[in-house]
């Protein structure tokens, strides 16, 4: 659900499905499941290249997502050893994918949650990771309010704040990311759902219920952008205020 509060109200919601995957098990799942593959075409397909890759200026494309994320965690003072990294994300559907945001939940060898990463993307194929430390975990929820410094939407300033509330996924999911401007909440977004088993039957059912989920997402983004433009919401071009677009991966060349 997306609900804009300022300067004019605008709301919409849509149904999607996402995958909660252990990064160590993706290759195994691709061998076990007929309709899911790893770095190759299928009904559903996970691709390392669509997620965080380091270094930022000249990424090493030979490494897996877990290797890149482990490197990123190390840069932020976190070592998980033989711990696991769980990723909540969307997969390619018949070769196409767009993830507005993916979430990494990182656990140590004792299976204790120690940090999280929100991997935010825009329609320019840019990406920015937001790191949430163990100190920002309270009663099973990672919380962080931070400057965006990223061009996510032409209808938001780059220096508004993201307010992340990321509960650890369980049987139910209830993620919330709000936007704040000058300590005032101006936008609410929620991601809710229920856990389902990952089987070929479920995969086929998901596909038949929402055949091109990523295409649906990107279409709704542009449709609602047009509605906001018609409502005369202030519009900001991508090339404006480049100094406020910081630590961006796959930076768009002006």
C-alpha positions in Angstrom: 0.0 0.0 0.0 1.2 3.5 -0.9 -0.4 6.5 0.7 0.8 10.1 0.0 -0.1 12.7 2.6 1.6 15.8 1.3 1.2 18.1 -0.6 -1.9 16.3 -2.0 -3.3 13.0 -0.9 -2.9 10.0 -3.3 -3.2 6.3 -2.5 -3.0 3.0 -4.3 -2.3 -0.7 -3.5 -1.7 -3.8 -5.4 -1.1 -7.6 -4.9 2.3 -9.0 -5.4 4.3 -12.0 -4.2 8.0 -12.1 -3.1 10.5 -14.8 -2.3 12.3 -15.2 1.1 15.5 -17.1 0.2 18.6 -18.3 2.0 21.4 -17.2 -0.3 23.2 -20.5 0.4 20.3 -22.5 -0.9 19.5 -20.7 -4.2 21.5 -23.0 -6.4 20.1 -26.1 -4.6 16.5 -24.8 -5.1 17.2 -24.3 -8.8 18.0 -28.0 -9.1 15.0 -29.0 -6.9 12.4 -26.9 -8.5 11.3 -27.2 -12.1 10.1 -23.6 -12.5 12.9 -21.8 -10.7 16.5 -21.4 -11.9 19.7 -19.6 -11.0 21.3 -17.2 -13.5 19.5 -18.8 -16.4 16.1 -18.3 -18.0 13.0 -20.0 -16.5 9.5 -19.2 -15.4 11.2 -17.7 -12.3 14.9 -16.9 -12.3 17.3 -15.5 -9.7 20.2 -13.4 -11.1 23.2 -12.3 -9.0 23.7 -9.3 -11.4 20.5 -7.7 -10.3 21.6 -7.2 -6.7 24.4 -5.4 -4.9 27.8 -5.8 -6.4 31.1 -4.4 -5.2 33.2 -2.4 -5.6 30.8 0.4 -6.6 32.7 1.9 -9.5 33.9 -1.4 -11.1 32.0 -4.3 -9.7 33.3 -7.8 -9.7 30.6 -9.7 -11.6 32.2 -13.1 -11.0 31.1 -13.2 -7.3 27.8 -14.4 -5.9 25.3 -12.1 -4.1 26.4 -13.6 -0.8 30.0 -12.8 -1.4 29.1 -9.2 -2.2 26.8 -8.8 0.7 29.4 -10.4 3.1 32.0 -7.9 1.8 29.5 -5.0 2.3 28.8 -6.2 5.9 32.6 -6.3 6.5 32.9 -2.7 5.4 30.2 -1.9 8.0 32.0 -3.8 10.8 30.0 -7.0 10.7 31.3 -10.5 10.3 28.8 -13.3 10.1 31.2 -16.2 9.8 29.2 -19.3 8.9 25.9 -17.4 9.5 23.2 -17.1 6.9 21.8 -14.3 4.8 18.1 -14.3 4.0 16.9 -12.2 1.1 13.3 -11.0 0.6 13.0 -10.1 -3.1 11.2 -10.6 -6.4 12.6 -12.9 -9.1 12.7 -12.6 -12.8 9.4 -13.7 -14.4 10.1 -15.0 -17.9 13.3 -13.0 -18.0 12.0 -9.6 -16.7 12.4 -8.2 -13.2 12.1 -4.9 -11.3 12.5 -4.7 -7.6 11.7 -1.3 -6.0 13.2 -2.7 -2.8 14.8 -6.0 -1.6 15.6 -6.8 2.0 18.6 -8.8 3.4 18.3 -10.2 7.0 21.7 -11.4 8.3 22.1 -13.9 11.1 25.2 -15.1 13.0 26.2 -18.7 13.6 23.9 -18.9 16.6 21.0 -17.9 14.2 20.7 -14.5 15.9 19.7 -11.5 13.7 22.6 -9.1 13.7 21.8 -6.6 10.9 19.7 -5.9 7.9 20.0 -4.1 4.5 17.3 -2.4 2.5 18.4 -2.5 -1.2 16.4 0.3 -2.9 16.2 0.6 -6.7 14.8 3.2 -9.0 13.6 3.1 -12.6 17.0 4.3 -13.9 18.5 1.0 -12.8 20.3 2.7 -9.9 20.5 1.1 -6.5 21.4 2.2 -3.0 21.8 0.0 0.1 20.8 1.2 3.6 22.5 -0.6 6.4 20.6 -1.3 9.7 22.8 -2.5 12.6 22.1 -4.8 15.5 21.8 -1.6 17.7 18.8 -0.7 15.5 17.0 -4.0 16.3 14.4 -3.8 19.0 11.9 -6.5 19.8 12.4 -8.2 16.5 12.1 -5.0 14.4 15.0 -3.2 12.6 14.4 0.6 12.7 16.2 3.4 10.9 15.4 7.0 10.0 17.9 8.4 7.6 18.4 10.9 4.8 17.5 9.3 1.5 20.1 11.0 -0.7 18.7 9.0 -3.7 16.5 9.8 -6.6 13.6 7.3 -6.0 10.7 9.3 -7.4 10.5 12.6 -9.3 7.8 13.6 -6.8 10.0 13.6 -3.7 13.0 15.7 -2.7 16.3 13.8 -2.5 16.9 15.0 1.1 13.7 13.6 2.6 14.1 10.8 5.1 13.4 7.2 4.8 11.9 5.7 8.0 12.5 1.9 7.9 10.5 -0.5 10.1 11.6 -4.0 9.1 10.3 -6.8 11.3 12.0 -10.2 11.0 9.9 -12.2 8.6 7.9 -15.0 10.2 4.6 -16.6 9.3 3.4 -13.0 8.5 5.1 -10.1 7.0 4.5 -6.4 7.9 7.2 -4.1 6.6 6.7 -0.3 6.6 8.8 2.4 5.0 7.6 6.0 5.5 9.0 9.3 4.2 9.6 12.3 6.4 10.2 15.9 5.5 11.3 18.3 8.3 10.2 15.7 10.9 6.7 15.4 9.3 5.5 12.2 7.8 4.5 12.8 4.2 4.2 9.3 2.8 3.3 5.8 4.1 4.1 2.5 2.4 3.5 -1.0 3.7 4.3 -4.5 2.5 2.2 -7.2 4.1 1.8 -10.9 3.4 1.6 -14.5 4.7 4.3 -17.2 4.4 3.7 -19.9 1.7 5.7 -23.0 1.0 8.1 -22.8 -2.0 7.0 -25.7 -4.3 6.6 -26.1 -8.1 2.8 -26.1 -7.6 2.9 -22.8 -5.7 5.2 -21.3 -8.2 2.9 -22.1 -11.1 -0.1 -20.9 -9.0 1.7 -17.6 -8.3 2.4 -17.1 -12.0 -1.1 -17.9 -13.1 -2.6 -15.5 -10.5 -0.2 -12.6 -11.4 1.5 -13.6 -14.7 3.9 -10.7 -15.0 4.3 -9.4 -11.5 7.3 -7.2 -12.3 5.7 -5.7 -15.4 2.6 -5.0 -13.2 4.8 -3.1 -10.7 6.6 -1.0 -13.2 3.4 -0.2 -15.1 1.6 0.9 -11.9 4.6 3.1 -10.9 4.4 5.0 -14.2 0.6 5.1 -14.2 0.5 6.7 -10.7 3.3 9.0 -11.7 1.1 10.3 -14.5 -1.8 10.8 -12.0 0.5 12.7 -9.6 1.6 14.9 -12.5 -2.0 15.6 -13.4 -2.6 16.6 -9.8 0.2 19.1 -10.3 2.5 17.6 -7.7 6.0 19.3 -8.0 8.2 17.4 -10.3 12.0 17.1 -10.0 14.2 16.0 -13.0 16.8 13.3 -12.6 19.7 15.7 -13.3 18.7 18.1 -10.5 20.7 18.3 -7.3 23.3 15.6 -8.2 25.1 16.6 -5.0 22.2 15.0 -3.0 22.5 11.7 -4.8 25.2 10.0 -2.8 26.7 6.5 -2.7 24.6 5.3 -5.5 25.4 2.0 -7.4 25.0 1.8 -11.2 24.9 5.6 -11.2 23.0 7.0 -14.2 25.3 8.9 -16.5 24.0 12.4 -17.2 
